[in-house]
Amino acid sequence: MDEAPPPSDHVLRPHHITLLTILMMAFKDLEIKKFPAPYSLHIHRVLLNEISEVAQPLPHEELIASISSGPNSDAPECLEFKMAIKSIHDDILTIDKMGNFLGNLPCLFLTKNPEENPRLLRRSIFGYFCRRCYVSFVKLSFPALGKLCNDYKSWCAGNLSAGYEIFQKDELTCDLLIYKTQADNRNWAKPHTFEAWERGLSIGDENIAVENLRRFFDQHFHESNDSGLRPQALLSLVRMHYIQGEYAAAAQFLTEAIDIARVTNDRVILHHCTSILHRLPSNVPGQKPILQEIQFDLHPLEVLADARKLLDEENDQPLNAAFIKIVQAVSLYDNWLDIQLAIPAEDQQWAQHAVQSILWKEAGCHKLAELEEDIVMAFTEPGSESSNKLSVVLNKSYKKARQGNYDEALALLVDPSVWRGLIIHDYATWAHQIWHILTLRATRRGQSRLCRELLIPRRPHGPSNPKEYLFDVEWDRLSNIRESLYQMLQLKQHDQAALGIDHLLKALWHSEFLCRYDLYRSCIIVLADVGLEFGMSKRSKQILEEIMPQVINGDELEQRAVACFTLGRCIIVASHSNPVGLQEAIPYLSIAESDFRTLEMYPSLRDVQYLLSVVYHNLGMKNERQDAATRHSTTEEHLHQLEAIVSDDQILEIFELLTTVGAALASR
């Protein structure tokens, strides 16, 4: 830009009149000095907050109530002031009284004697506000003063839109100003179209969003021929398409934005565009992602984006590299604040904790991951659209569901503080996570019919892979480790474990090399199970006992249940079913039975209970055998009942809630 834009013109609004009446009552005769100090401080705080206009102005009744409800407001010296501000608006509802009131404003910031100090210093915030309102009043024509009076009357009566329309400055038809300055002859840029753009973005209306973005940047910002803001508009469009996953459209606008930023020599926009370009997925199969080089003006969130790239198993990078990026991002954040003289933003401050929670979980350190999640949830404002908190809540709820706490996980997600500030794209992610939890519970229970006839037809839009829950399905590949493990488990399901050894060894190698120790433990358990089938019971028992200290604390309940069940069988086979071996296997089988019951995995629970009854029978423990057999019969009967269910009232209520929330968010 050749020069800075001029100050925006000032328009008298109804809430300005109310603020002026409070200032007049408090400072004309310096009544505020007679008030108790806490109440006087309260009045200053409320007035500063309203005059600064950092938020939407309070309605008339709320503003008066806020002023009147401060500490020590019931003191006798405050009663007359509170009665005056509640009734003064009735005395200025006519044009002549409104004109007289506004015409008396100079008594607050001017004095007849130059040696005396005015009640409000001209350079103070209150003094500047009064002077600005007085100048705007002097410029008003008689019809404009009548309109202001009528708007103020309607606004005090509860019509919050009265007096807040956007005025178009037309020299032929606009008669609101009797005196016009140079700034009053042009329509300078206003933020209302950008507000409409953000609203369209949050409710998912792309047409409204794009149109209002164009209207915002088409406004008159300064006297130069080119506003220089076209790259900023294109960058906003790129971010919108990137968030929505429309990478082809994002790449198209990104190319144009980069070209214009280079022509206009806009280094900041060029840097942002290049960063987003590096985030877009490559169209070339097998191409490694581009990582950012550490520079003095690099934003720390770009380094966190690199940590996300390194988390992808397809890139064959161990988790150590992602942890290095976390350290760089933390260091760069402090440097960024010093160089850019930026104000610390909480979303940026807690972003690295959200990424760390994912890293520690992938590394198998669930306690550390939970600690990082609690940090983000404790210090992030509830009800906000923070992606950090949403990611943490989604991960935390799914972890609770994997531990068998399905109701607690669903309660965490449907809490209004989680969804009330979401944009439509994040709403889809939130709804999809709820569907994932319901599907996880149904498949664990063995409710394949419920899953097929109720859940799958109602699946929200979002990434989903049936391989996460079902066998014998043709779908997209999972990640390298999970795909290999899935193929092995599917072959084992069909008694073809020998054909899956190559897949299992590949999953073991990748999980150990990439430091995905949670998956590595699962692979070790499957390896021990396969070794048991091949008659290698002692070796299987040994490798399970080596990892059991990492599994037995129950950070991953399903993993512990399968490990204990497999170890119990290994002990029985390795001891050739002698009484000592059978007695040694009982504690592990009991742990497996308890865990499977907590997880509601009834098919697996039935198998464990059957084996327990056999073990008790061989040990001659008739009472325990009978109890185990009874539990087995009860579990099998309950499993048959669940398999016959085709509808669930709780699930239907949850889907109804998802619909209601989606409609409410889209109608904001």
Disulfide bonds with the S-S distance in Angstrom:
none
